[in-house]
Amino acid sequence: MIFIRQYTSFCARRAAAIPTGRFFGSNLWRYIDYPIERAIPHVVRESVEAIRMWEPRCRLLKVTPTIDGEHLTLRVQWRAADGVINSTEVLWR
């Protein structure tokens, strides 16, 4: 399960940022300069797409954005094969 948590966090990286995984990652970088309120729907969508594509071992349940000033944190809830619901928090910016 630790590996699933790590991969869920890695999905926030820019595609091609990992040398051994040229296409692994997401397009979140496109929204880094957007105002936070405008970026949220795009960031959630990109996160959902990346996790569904790159982490087939888990079932994505929900991605919840949290704003703290200019920082955006994504809380990802997912279910592993054993049925246990887990969550991972990823600081996006």
Phi and psi in radians as a Rosetta constraint file:
Dihedral C 1 N 2 CA 2 C 2 CIRCULARHARMONIC -1.068 0.35
Dihedral N 2 CA 2 C 2 N 3 CIRCULARHARMONIC -0.681 0.35
Dihedral C 2 N 3 CA 3 C 3 CIRCULARHARMONIC -1.119 0.35
Dihedral N 3 CA 3 C 3 N 4 CIRCULARHARMONIC -0.661 0.35
Dihedral C 3 N 4 CA 4 C 4 CIRCULARHARMONIC -1.130 0.35
Dihedral N 4 CA 4 C 4 N 5 CIRCULARHARMONIC -0.736 0.35
Dihedral C 4 N 5 CA 5 C 5 CIRCULARHARMONIC -1.044 0.35
Dihedral N 5 CA 5 C 5 N 6 CIRCULARHARMONIC -0.768 0.35
Dihedral C 5 N 6 CA 6 C 6 CIRCULARHARMONIC -1.124 0.35
Dihedral N 6 CA 6 C 6 N 7 CIRCULARHARMONIC -0.769 0.35
Dihedral C 6 N 7 CA 7 C 7 CIRCULARHARMONIC -1.148 0.35
Dihedral N 7 CA 7 C 7 N 8 CIRCULARHARMONIC -0.631 0.35
Dihedral C 7 N 8 CA 8 C 8 CIRCULARHARMONIC -1.075 0.35
Dihedral N 8 CA 8 C 8 N 9 CIRCULARHARMONIC -0.692 0.35
Dihedral C 8 N 9 CA 9 C 9 CIRCULARHARMONIC -1.223 0.35
Dihedral N 9 CA 9 C 9 N 10 CIRCULARHARMONIC -0.675 0.35
Dihedral C 9 N 10 CA 10 C 10 CIRCULARHARMONIC -1.131 0.35
Dihedral N 10 CA 10 C 10 N 11 CIRCULARHARMONIC -0.448 0.35
Dihedral C 10 N 11 CA 11 C 11 CIRCULARHARMONIC -1.100 0.35
Dihedral N 11 CA 11 C 11 N 12 CIRCULARHARMONIC -0.311 0.35
Dihedral C 11 N 12 CA 12 C 12 CIRCULARHARMONIC -1.378 0.35
Dihedral N 12 CA 12 C 12 N 13 CIRCULARHARMONIC -0.156 0.35
Dihedral C 12 N 13 CA 13 C 13 CIRCULARHARMONIC -1.370 0.35
Dihedral N 13 CA 13 C 13 N 14 CIRCULARHARMONIC 2.753 0.35
Dihedral C 13 N 14 CA 14 C 14 CIRCULARHARMONIC -1.184 0.35
Dihedral N 14 CA 14 C 14 N 15 CIRCULARHARMONIC 2.445 0.35
Dihedral C 14 N 15 CA 15 C 15 CIRCULARHARMONIC -0.983 0.35
Dihedral N 15 CA 15 C 15 N 16 CIRCULARHARMONIC 2.431 0.35
Dihedral C 15 N 16 CA 16 C 16 CIRCULARHARMONIC 1.343 0.35
Dihedral N 16 CA 16 C 16 N 17 CIRCULARHARMONIC 0.117 0.35
Dihedral C 16 N 17 CA 17 C 17 CIRCULARHARMONIC -1.299 0.35
Dihedral N 17 CA 17 C 17 N 18 CIRCULARHARMONIC -0.347 0.35
Dihedral C 17 N 18 CA 18 C 18 CIRCULARHARMONIC -1.837 0.35
Dihedral N 18 CA 18 C 18 N 19 CIRCULARHARMONIC 2.026 0.35
Dihedral C 18 N 19 CA 19 C 19 CIRCULARHARMONIC -0.957 0.35
Dihedral N 19 CA 19 C 19 N 20 CIRCULARHARMONIC -0.624 0.35
Dihedral C 19 N 20 CA 20 C 20 CIRCULARHARMONIC -1.473 0.35
Dihedral N 20 CA 20 C 20 N 21 CIRCULARHARMONIC -0.152 0.35
Dihedral C 20 N 21 CA 21 C 21 CIRCULARHARMONIC -2.239 0.35
Dihedral N 21 CA 21 C 21 N 22 CIRCULARHARMONIC 1.388 0.35
Dihedral C 21 N 22 CA 22 C 22 CIRCULARHARMONIC -0.975 0.35
Dihedral N 22 CA 22 C 22 N 23 CIRCULARHARMONIC -0.611 0.35
Dihedral C 22 N 23 CA 23 C 23 CIRCULARHARMONIC -1.833 0.35
Dihedral N 23 CA 23 C 23 N 24 CIRCULARHARMONIC -0.068 0.35
Dihedral C 23 N 24 CA 24 C 24 CIRCULARHARMONIC -1.225 0.35
Dihedral N 24 CA 24 C 24 N 25 CIRCULARHARMONIC 2.346 0.35
Dihedral C 24 N 25 CA 25 C 25 CIRCULARHARMONIC 2.312 0.35
Dihedral N 25 CA 25 C 25 N 26 CIRCULARHARMONIC -2.717 0.35
Dihedral C 25 N 26 CA 26 C 26 CIRCULARHARMONIC -2.542 0.35
Dihedral N 26 CA 26 C 26 N 27 CIRCULARHARMONIC -3.131 0.35
Dihedral C 26 N 27 CA 27 C 27 CIRCULARHARMONIC -1.822 0.35
Dihedral N 27 CA 27 C 27 N 28 CIRCULARHARMONIC 0.465 0.35
Dihedral C 27 N 28 CA 28 C 28 CIRCULARHARMONIC -1.057 0.35
Dihedral N 28 CA 28 C 28 N 29 CIRCULARHARMONIC -0.498 0.35
Dihedral C 28 N 29 CA 29 C 29 CIRCULARHARMONIC -1.017 0.35
Dihedral N 29 CA 29 C 29 N 30 CIRCULARHARMONIC -0.447 0.35
Dihedral C 29 N 30 CA 30 C 30 CIRCULARHARMONIC -1.107 0.35
Dihedral N 30 CA 30 C 30 N 31 CIRCULARHARMONIC -0.398 0.35
Dihedral C 30 N 31 CA 31 C 31 CIRCULARHARMONIC -1.902 0.35
Dihedral N 31 CA 31 C 31 N 32 CIRCULARHARMONIC 0.195 0.35
Dihedral C 31 N 32 CA 32 C 32 CIRCULARHARMONIC -1.113 0.35
Dihedral N 32 CA 32 C 32 N 33 CIRCULARHARMONIC -0.551 0.35
Dihedral C 32 N 33 CA 33 C 33 CIRCULARHARMONIC -1.703 0.35
Dihedral N 33 CA 33 C 33 N 34 CIRCULARHARMONIC 0.042 0.35
Dihedral C 33 N 34 CA 34 C 34 CIRCULARHARMONIC -1.261 0.35
Dihedral N 34 CA 34 C 34 N 35 CIRCULARHARMONIC 2.639 0.35
Dihedral C 34 N 35 CA 35 C 35 CIRCULARHARMONIC -1.031 0.35
Dihedral N 35 CA 35 C 35 N 36 CIRCULARHARMONIC 2.491 0.35
Dihedral C 35 N 36 CA 36 C 36 CIRCULARHARMONIC -0.938 0.35
Dihedral N 36 CA 36 C 36 N 37 CIRCULARHARMONIC -0.711 0.35
Dihedral C 36 N 37 CA 37 C 37 CIRCULARHARMONIC -1.156 0.35
Dihedral N 37 CA 37 C 37 N 38 CIRCULARHARMONIC -0.612 0.35
Dihedral C 37 N 38 CA 38 C 38 CIRCULARHARMONIC -1.353 0.35
Dihedral N 38 CA 38 C 38 N 39 CIRCULARHARMONIC -0.486 0.35
Dihedral C 38 N 39 CA 39 C 39 CIRCULARHARMONIC -1.319 0.35
Dihedral N 39 CA 39 C 39 N 40 CIRCULARHARMONIC -0.538 0.35
Dihedral C 39 N 40 CA 40 C 40 CIRCULARHARMONIC -0.910 0.35
Dihedral N 40 CA 40 C 40 N 41 CIRCULARHARMONIC -0.941 0.35
Dihedral C 40 N 41 CA 41 C 41 CIRCULARHARMONIC -1.076 0.35
Dihedral N 41 CA 41 C 41 N 42 CIRCULARHARMONIC -0.616 0.35
Dihedral C 41 N 42 CA 42 C 42 CIRCULARHARMONIC -1.208 0.35
Dihedral N 42 CA 42 C 42 N 43 CIRCULARHARMONIC -0.735 0.35
Dihedral C 42 N 43 CA 43 C 43 CIRCULARHARMONIC -1.141 0.35
Dihedral N 43 CA 43 C 43 N 44 CIRCULARHARMONIC -0.754 0.35
Dihedral C 43 N 44 CA 44 C 44 CIRCULARHARMONIC -1.100 0.35
Dihedral N 44 CA 44 C 44 N 45 CIRCULARHARMONIC -0.807 0.35
Dihedral C 44 N 45 CA 45 C 45 CIRCULARHARMONIC -1.049 0.35
Dihedral N 45 CA 45 C 45 N 46 CIRCULARHARMONIC -0.841 0.35
Dihedral C 45 N 46 CA 46 C 46 CIRCULARHARMONIC -1.092 0.35
Dihedral N 46 CA 46 C 46 N 47 CIRCULARHARMONIC -0.663 0.35
Dihedral C 46 N 47 CA 47 C 47 CIRCULARHARMONIC -1.132 0.35
Dihedral N 47 CA 47 C 47 N 48 CIRCULARHARMONIC -0.805 0.35
Dihedral C 47 N 48 CA 48 C 48 CIRCULARHARMONIC -1.061 0.35
Dihedral N 48 CA 48 C 48 N 49 CIRCULARHARMONIC -0.809 0.35
Dihedral C 48 N 49 CA 49 C 49 CIRCULARHARMONIC -1.084 0.35
Dihedral N 49 CA 49 C 49 N 50 CIRCULARHARMONIC -0.757 0.35
Dihedral C 49 N 50 CA 50 C 50 CIRCULARHARMONIC -1.164 0.35
Dihedral N 50 CA 50 C 50 N 51 CIRCULARHARMONIC -0.759 0.35
Dihedral C 50 N 51 CA 51 C 51 CIRCULARHARMONIC -1.149 0.35
Dihedral N 51 CA 51 C 51 N 52 CIRCULARHARMONIC -0.749 0.35
Dihedral C 51 N 52 CA 52 C 52 CIRCULARHARMONIC -1.120 0.35
Dihedral N 52 CA 52 C 52 N 53 CIRCULARHARMONIC -0.618 0.35
Dihedral C 52 N 53 CA 53 C 53 CIRCULARHARMONIC -1.319 0.35
Dihedral N 53 CA 53 C 53 N 54 CIRCULARHARMONIC -0.795 0.35
Dihedral C 53 N 54 CA 54 C 54 CIRCULARHARMONIC -1.729 0.35
Dihedral N 54 CA 54 C 54 N 55 CIRCULARHARMONIC -0.156 0.35
Dihedral C 54 N 55 CA 55 C 55 CIRCULARHARMONIC -2.288 0.35
Dihedral N 55 CA 55 C 55 N 56 CIRCULARHARMONIC 1.336 0.35
Dihedral C 55 N 56 CA 56 C 56 CIRCULARHARMONIC -1.281 0.35
Dihedral N 56 CA 56 C 56 N 57 CIRCULARHARMONIC -0.180 0.35
Dihedral C 56 N 57 CA 57 C 57 CIRCULARHARMONIC -1.331 0.35
Dihedral N 57 CA 57 C 57 N 58 CIRCULARHARMONIC -0.170 0.35
Dihedral C 57 N 58 CA 58 C 58 CIRCULARHARMONIC -2.221 0.35
Dihedral N 58 CA 58 C 58 N 59 CIRCULARHARMONIC 2.731 0.35
Dihedral C 58 N 59 CA 59 C 59 CIRCULARHARMONIC -1.805 0.35
Dihedral N 59 CA 59 C 59 N 60 CIRCULARHARMONIC 2.045 0.35
Dihedral C 59 N 60 CA 60 C 60 CIRCULARHARMONIC -1.264 0.35
Dihedral N 60 CA 60 C 60 N 61 CIRCULARHARMONIC 2.238 0.35
Dihedral C 60 N 61 CA 61 C 61 CIRCULARHARMONIC -1.771 0.35
Dihedral N 61 CA 61 C 61 N 62 CIRCULARHARMONIC -0.784 0.35
Dihedral C 61 N 62 CA 62 C 62 CIRCULARHARMONIC -2.871 0.35
Dihedral N 62 CA 62 C 62 N 63 CIRCULARHARMONIC 2.542 0.35
Dihedral C 62 N 63 CA 63 C 63 CIRCULARHARMONIC -2.128 0.35
Dihedral N 63 CA 63 C 63 N 64 CIRCULARHARMONIC 2.058 0.35
Dihedral C 63 N 64 CA 64 C 64 CIRCULARHARMONIC -2.006 0.35
Dihedral N 64 CA 64 C 64 N 65 CIRCULARHARMONIC 2.087 0.35
Dihedral C 64 N 65 CA 65 C 65 CIRCULARHARMONIC -1.468 0.35
Dihedral N 65 CA 65 C 65 N 66 CIRCULARHARMONIC 2.519 0.35
Dihedral C 65 N 66 CA 66 C 66 CIRCULARHARMONIC -2.277 0.35
Dihedral N 66 CA 66 C 66 N 67 CIRCULARHARMONIC 2.246 0.35
Dihedral C 66 N 67 CA 67 C 67 CIRCULARHARMONIC -1.816 0.35
Dihedral N 67 CA 67 C 67 N 68 CIRCULARHARMONIC 2.311 0.35
Dihedral C 67 N 68 CA 68 C 68 CIRCULARHARMONIC -2.325 0.35
Dihedral N 68 CA 68 C 68 N 69 CIRCULARHARMONIC 1.624 0.35
Dihedral C 68 N 69 CA 69 C 69 CIRCULARHARMONIC 1.197 0.35
Dihedral N 69 CA 69 C 69 N 70 CIRCULARHARMONIC -2.057 0.35
Dihedral C 69 N 70 CA 70 C 70 CIRCULARHARMONIC -1.746 0.35
Dihedral N 70 CA 70 C 70 N 71 CIRCULARHARMONIC 0.145 0.35
Dihedral C 70 N 71 CA 71 C 71 CIRCULARHARMONIC -1.756 0.35
Dihedral N 71 CA 71 C 71 N 72 CIRCULARHARMONIC 2.419 0.35
Dihedral C 71 N 72 CA 72 C 72 CIRCULARHARMONIC -2.097 0.35
Dihedral N 72 CA 72 C 72 N 73 CIRCULARHARMONIC 2.141 0.35
Dihedral C 72 N 73 CA 73 C 73 CIRCULARHARMONIC -1.986 0.35
Dihedral N 73 CA 73 C 73 N 74 CIRCULARHARMONIC 2.370 0.35
Dihedral C 73 N 74 CA 74 C 74 CIRCULARHARMONIC -1.844 0.35
Dihedral N 74 CA 74 C 74 N 75 CIRCULARHARMONIC 2.218 0.35
Dihedral C 74 N 75 CA 75 C 75 CIRCULARHARMONIC -1.818 0.35
Dihedral N 75 CA 75 C 75 N 76 CIRCULARHARMONIC 2.019 0.35
Dihedral C 75 N 76 CA 76 C 76 CIRCULARHARMONIC -1.807 0.35
Dihedral N 76 CA 76 C 76 N 77 CIRCULARHARMONIC 2.103 0.35
Dihedral C 76 N 77 CA 77 C 77 CIRCULARHARMONIC -1.811 0.35
Dihedral N 77 CA 77 C 77 N 78 CIRCULARHARMONIC 2.328 0.35
Dihedral C 77 N 78 CA 78 C 78 CIRCULARHARMONIC -2.582 0.35
Dihedral N 78 CA 78 C 78 N 79 CIRCULARHARMONIC 2.792 0.35
Dihedral C 78 N 79 CA 79 C 79 CIRCULARHARMONIC -2.091 0.35
Dihedral N 79 CA 79 C 79 N 80 CIRCULARHARMONIC 2.240 0.35
Dihedral C 79 N 80 CA 80 C 80 CIRCULARHARMONIC -1.490 0.35
Dihedral N 80 CA 80 C 80 N 81 CIRCULARHARMONIC 3.078 0.35
Dihedral C 80 N 81 CA 81 C 81 CIRCULARHARMONIC -1.058 0.35
Dihedral N 81 CA 81 C 81 N 82 CIRCULARHARMONIC -0.473 0.35
Dihedral C 81 N 82 CA 82 C 82 CIRCULARHARMONIC -1.362 0.35
Dihedral N 82 CA 82 C 82 N 83 CIRCULARHARMONIC -0.050 0.35
Dihedral C 82 N 83 CA 83 C 83 CIRCULARHARMONIC 1.563 0.35
Dihedral N 83 CA 83 C 83 N 84 CIRCULARHARMONIC -0.108 0.35
Dihedral C 83 N 84 CA 84 C 84 CIRCULARHARMONIC -1.358 0.35
Dihedral N 84 CA 84 C 84 N 85 CIRCULARHARMONIC 2.331 0.35
Dihedral C 84 N 85 CA 85 C 85 CIRCULARHARMONIC -1.497 0.35
Dihedral N 85 CA 85 C 85 N 86 CIRCULARHARMONIC 2.261 0.35
Dihedral C 85 N 86 CA 86 C 86 CIRCULARHARMONIC -2.159 0.35
Dihedral N 86 CA 86 C 86 N 87 CIRCULARHARMONIC 2.891 0.35
Dihedral C 86 N 87 CA 87 C 87 CIRCULARHARMONIC -2.461 0.35
Dihedral N 87 CA 87 C 87 N 88 CIRCULARHARMONIC 2.596 0.35
Dihedral C 87 N 88 CA 88 C 88 CIRCULARHARMONIC -2.309 0.35
Dihedral N 88 CA 88 C 88 N 89 CIRCULARHARMONIC 2.316 0.35
Dihedral C 88 N 89 CA 89 C 89 CIRCULARHARMONIC -1.822 0.35
Dihedral N 89 CA 89 C 89 N 90 CIRCULARHARMONIC 2.314 0.35
Dihedral C 89 N 90 CA 90 C 90 CIRCULARHARMONIC -2.213 0.35
Dihedral N 90 CA 90 C 90 N 91 CIRCULARHARMONIC 2.104 0.35
Dihedral C 90 N 91 CA 91 C 91 CIRCULARHARMONIC -1.373 0.35
Dihedral N 91 CA 91 C 91 N 92 CIRCULARHARMONIC 2.071 0.35
Dihedral C 91 N 92 CA 92 C 92 CIRCULARHARMONIC -1.537 0.35
Dihedral N 92 CA 92 C 92 N 93 CIRCULARHARMONIC -0.829 0.35
